[in-house]
Each structure stands twice: as structure tokens, then as C-alpha cells.
Amino acid sequence: MPVPGTLFGYTEAQLAKFGLWAGLSGLVLFKLFIIRQLVRSNKLSPVAARVLYGILVVSVASILAIVLMLNYWKV
């Protein structure tokens, strides 16, 4: 018998958290695809490609840092 207030046994908060992580992961993969296409189509130098990939890594690291801080301080 299903528990009231759940969907497939998951609460609304659990589904929202899953959706948030799935959406952020999809966004990062989409950005990676865009950068890859830019590097290939414009025949960028390896240094320029590393700079673009580095910017992507820094943006992902900042998102993870925010999540870790929010979990640490229980906001």
C-alpha cells in the first residue's frame, strides 16, 4: 500500500533534490558539448581549448562549493 504524500515511495523533497541534480548535470554536459563544438569548429589552439575547459571546471567547482557550504551550515 502506497504511503500518502509520496510518489513511487519518494517524498516531494527527495524528488526535487533528484530533479535539481539531474538538471544541473544535464546543464554541465550541455556546456561541455558546446565547448567541444567551439573547439572543433574554430580549430582553436590547445591552449585556448584548455582555457575554455578550465572555465567549465571552475564553474562546476563553484556549484559544488556552494552545495557543500549549504550542507555544512544546514541552510
C-alpha positions in Angstrom: 0.0 0.0 0.0 1.5 3.4 -1.0 2.3 5.9 1.7 0.2 9.0 1.4 2.1 12.1 0.2 4.7 10.2 -1.8 5.2 9.4 -5.4 6.7 5.9 -6.0 7.8 5.9 -2.4 9.7 9.2 -2.7 8.8 12.4 -0.9 8.4 15.7 -2.7 11.7 16.9 -1.2 13.6 13.8 -2.5 12.1 14.2 -6.0 13.0 17.9 -6.0 16.6 17.2 -5.0 16.9 14.5 -7.7 15.4 16.8 -10.3 17.8 19.6 -9.3 20.9 17.3 -9.6 19.7 15.9 -12.9 19.1 19.3 -14.3 22.5 20.6 -13.2 24.2 17.6 -14.5 22.4 18.0 -17.9 23.4 21.7 -18.0 27.1 20.8 -17.4 27.0 18.2 -20.1 25.4 20.6 -22.5 28.1 23.2 -21.7 30.7 20.6 -22.3 29.2 19.7 -25.7 29.1 23.4 -26.7 32.7 23.9 -25.7 33.7 20.8 -27.6 31.9 22.1 -30.7 33.5 25.5 -30.4 37.0 24.0 -30.1 36.4 21.7 -33.1 34.6 24.1 -35.5 37.0 27.0 -34.9 40.1 24.8 -34.8 41.3 26.5 -31.6 44.8 26.0 -30.3 45.3 23.6 -27.4 45.9 26.5 -25.0 42.6 28.1 -25.9 40.8 24.8 -25.5 42.4 24.3 -22.1 41.3 27.8 -21.0 37.7 27.0 -22.1 37.6 23.7 -20.3 39.2 25.3 -17.3 36.5 27.8 -17.1 33.9 25.0 -17.2 35.8 23.2 -14.4 35.8 26.3 -12.2 32.1 26.9 -12.7 31.3 23.3 -11.7 33.6 23.6 -8.7 31.8 26.7 -7.6 28.5 25.0 -7.8 29.9 22.1 -5.7 31.4 24.5 -3.2 28.0 26.2 -2.7 26.3 22.9 -2.2 28.9 21.8 0.3 28.7 25.1 2.2 24.9 24.9 2.3 25.0 21.3 3.7 27.7 22.2 6.2 25.8 25.2 7.6 22.4 23.4 7.2 20.8 26.4 5.5 
